[in-house]
Amino acid sequence: MGRVKADGTAPLRIRLKHGNKDTKITCPGLFVRPKDWDKNFNMVNPKSAGADSLNHEIKKYQLKTEEVKQKYPKLQLQASG
């Protein structure tokens, strides 16, 4: 996640790794309270407010990263929390 804003949320980021390179891409419009992030599942805790819509958007990014991983098998991708 990025830097926490005044409202307690932080932008969600996806980490792209290839060899020694490590790049983070911010997901536009996706902001999560760090305490609501479940690192084990790379999703917002389902008991958190707005979790359904956030997790739906996160799932879209996960599907896109899976497509990229299949196209470029040596690239390592993961959501960052």
C-alpha positions, -999 to 999 in steps of 0.1 A, spaced: 0 0 0 10 36 -5 11 64 20 -18 66 44 -41 97 38 -58 118 64 -90 96 62 -70 65 72 -69 49 37 -40 41 15 -39 35 -23 -37 -1 -32 -7 -11 -52 4 -41 -73 40 -52 -71 57 -64 -103 89 -83 -100 113 -94 -127 148 -105 -118 162 -77 -96 137 -52 -107 107 -44 -84 80 -20 -96 48 -9 -78 18 2 -98 -10 21 -80 -45 9 -87 -65 41 -96 -94 48 -73 -88 19 -49 -81 30 -13 -81 6 16 -76 11 54 -44 -9 62 -61 -25 92 -87 -39 68 -62 -55 45 -59 -93 47 -23 -101 37 -30 -139 36 -57 -136 9 -46 -103 -7 -82 -89 -2 -101 -66 21 -114 -83 52 -151 -92 43 -163 -78 76 -150 -43 66 -173 -16 52 -173 -16 14 -154 -48 12 -176 -64 -14 -171 -36 -40 -134 -32 -32 -128 -70 -34 -147 -71 -67 -123 -44 -82 -93 -62 -67 -104 -94 -83 -104 -77 -117 -68 -66 -112 -59 -102 -101 -74 -116 -133 -54 -91 -154 -22 -100 -136 -29 -137 -142 -32 -130 -179 1 -112 -179 17 -140 -159 6 -165 -185 19 -143 -213 52 -137 -196 59 -167 -173 91 -154 -159 74 -123 -145 64 -125 -108 33 -104 -98 16 -100 -65 -8 -76 -48 9 -55 -21 -7 -48 12 
